[in-house]
Amino acid sequence: MTNEEISYRLLRKIQQLEKNSPVLTDLDDDFYTDLEKYFLDLNIRLNSESDEHKKKLLEEEIVNTKKIIINIYEQREKKILLTAISKARGASLDLKSMAGVERAFFDSIFDLINTFRGKVLENKKTFDEKKVEPEQETKTKIEEVNKKDENENEIKILKNNNLNPITRVIKDMPTFVGTDAKNYNLKKNDIVSLPEDMQEMLTKRKVVEKLEL
């Protein structure tokens, strides 16, 4: 786009190039300054135009130009953000396609990403095992014992009232219709009695495990 004067046709060309390419289209450093001047000129022409037909055409051009400019900006904005993320992750990138103000935007985003990554990923405390306070540790153990007792009671009830295998759910499953035409919504650590064919199928898929009673 170097040294090419801003026009409606040029903006449409840039819009299509941005749409069809995963990388930024080359823009002059002063592209946005020239774009502002072009848009200002359109409005001056509109205000000074006396012919109603030409005025209407100018109004339509201004509306369409606004849409194109917004679309170009949003496409480039997304690419600049992705570029900043890639560079923060160590990628070697060529930034010469950015206009001057875009490079300033990129630098500020890149600095923010790097700062946040430093606070989170490079901070050892983030990955240290969290210490459990004595009171919380005691409470947790009591809850575990209560849960175990509840599970054992549930197993006894299931055992006394069902002929089907008794299983423990080891991972969540979305609601589904079983082979017995019933709806099932399995949650991790649930104790359930399932038809044998379902139990075998879900065991193979590592959704449940059979309890030996």
Long-range contacts (C-beta under 8 A, 24 or more apart in sequence): 1-25, 1-26, 1-27, 1-28, 1-31, 2-26, 2-28, 3-28, 5-34, 6-31, 6-34, 6-35, 6-37, 6-38, 7-38, 8-61, 8-64, 8-65, 8-68, 11-65, 11-68, 11-69, 11-72, 12-68, 14-72, 15-68, 15-71, 15-72, 15-75, 18-71, 18-72, 18-75, 18-76, 18-79, 19-75, 22-79, 23-79, 23-97, 24-76, 24-79, 24-80, 24-83, 24-97, 24-98, 25-76, 25-97, 26-96, 26-97, 27-97, 27-98, 27-99, 27-102, 28-99, 29-99, 29-100, 30-99, 30-100, 31-99, 32-99, 32-100, 32-101, 32-102, 35-69, 39-65, 39-69, 76-102, 80-105, 80-106, 80-109, 81-109, 84-109, 84-110, 84-113, 85-113, 88-113, 88-114, 88-117, 147-189, 151-189, 151-191, 154-191, 155-191, 155-211, 155-213, 158-191, 158-192, 158-193, 159-213, 162-193, 164-193, 164-194, 164-195, 164-196, 164-199, 165-193, 165-194, 165-196, 165-199, 165-210, 166-191, 166-192, 166-193, 166-210, 166-211, 166-213, 167-191, 167-192, 167-193, 167-194, 167-199, 167-202, 167-203, 167-208, 167-209, 167-210, 167-211, 168-208, 168-209, 168-211, 169-207, 169-208, 170-206, 170-207, 170-208, 170-209, 171-206, 171-207, 173-202, 173-207
